[in-house]
Amino acid sequence: MLLFHLQWNSSGGGGSGSPVQRVVFHFVQALLERIKRETGGRVTLKGCEKNEERELIEKLTSDTNMAVMCHQKIPFNQVMQFAGAQAIVEHVASQTKIHLINLDIGCGAQCTALMQALAERQERQVELLKITAIGLQGKTELEETGKRLVSFAKSLNLPFLYKVVFVTSIIEIKVEQFDIEHNEAVAVYSPYMLRTMVSDSDSLEHLMRVMRKIRPTIMIVLELEANHNSPSFVNRFIEALFFYAAFFECTETCMKQDYECRMRIEGILPEGIRNIVATEDGERTVRNVKIDVWRRFFARYRMVEIGFSESSLYQANLVAKKFECGNFCTVDKNEKCLMVGWKETPIHSISAWKFL
């Protein structure tokens, strides 16, 4: 009865109401579904046989103009984009042939900062920048991304080559597909890709074995800083509630003048809430883990964390301050990685790694 009362009072499913009301609405919806599942009631919402959250993200990024617009509205994205680009530039400073392997390129917005930084390099000008994208689906979108990046490279007078490695599963990825040459410096960029494989250990471990064979100069890893993988429902619920409350407040503040963009972003978030709260076992595909868990995992593959330079930290803070809502975006260090959050609540982590 209490849940129905909360649902009635929040009524934020259509994007109306305050951020708190919208968060409460989605959590109540997820709790009602959980109760129905546990009591044998009829579940009218769709099941979770596949990663629905990831499919919604891919649907957003397939609309390139909207994806770029949303990317530019939230400070987190660009803070990490510039920090990551700066770290890569510093670690390939002596190289003229650079090969970036992007595990989830989307619309390619995160590549532009790196391309611009390399084009502006005065000493040891770049002979060739290669970007290889991994394509699990969305062939047309990935090809369009390539065309935009080629056009952008031409405008910078940057020698550039773009390639997509299309596979139906991560298990199919092989080192030979990347055409790595002996005289090029390889960097790997992993934006929120590993989190999608926490529930698929075979794929995750296969990918890491391939990365180890490649032995990139640097691997940049972006992940959500949250523990949504706890076996305890109560712990998972509390963690998710604080995390999504901060995220909804962020979208409200940063996108208050852009209702459509906010609705697109907030259209993705409820599926994560529902998956974390309403489902268990194999159905639960949203299993974000914190940086400490990733550190232990990467240690198994003899990876060591690389610290971000003061220049990278400066870039990150400088970018945040350019946003009207930038004062609420916090950038802090956690050992050697950077934590990007909203009003001191960590939401993202960006870390840099190399293989021994």
Disulfide bonds with the S-S distance in Angstrom:
Cys70-Cys261 2.35
Cys254-Cys325 2.43
